[in-house]
Amino acid sequence: MICLDEMGPQACKSYPGQRLVAPAGPKSERARQEIDYDRRDVAGYVFGALQPVTGAAFTAPYLGRTTANWLDFLGRVEAWVNPAVERVYAVLDNLSTHTAVDVLLFNLAHPRWEFVFQPKYAAYLNLIEPWWKVLRSLALKGRRFDAWAEIEQAVEQATAYWNAHKHPFIWGRRRRHRTTKRFGVAALPNVALI
């Protein structure tokens, strides 16, 4: 199974991060951040593919979200996926570029691919959506970009870092935040103690 989607649009600007501000004294002013209104370069899109079982990810930046760019990305994902895999289930949302005639022709030309469209208004069912949050944190958070090429390089480095430290991507909250479950009164007795 592969989850496919795009993150975007991403513009060249400052992406706020978390910085500690030391207070200057009892009558100090609030910490301020300069507002970044101008766009220094055109916005673009980052297309991505995620294999949740292995955690492997593939990203490719494009300047637009067009059917031609999506087809090019599908071709690159086809080359990225192991040829020994017999069936590729691609989980997609219902964007018009994902259901275009050329994309359906791609599906006919590549018989091992099967597109699975998630229900409308249910983006949380696609595992790549929470992964985008991780990638934004790795690539963009707390940085300022003046050109689209800098964003491309940051996303490429973040994807390489993710793939170097990949692990199966599990849907839901992380285990360390869950409280341990304790058995109540209705628990089965421990047979070994009897």
Beta strands, then each sheet from edge to edge (+ up, - down):
strand 1: 2-10
strand 2: 44-51
strand 3: 56-62
strand 4: 88-92
strand 5: 113-117
sheet 1: 3+ 2- 1+ 4+ 5+
end
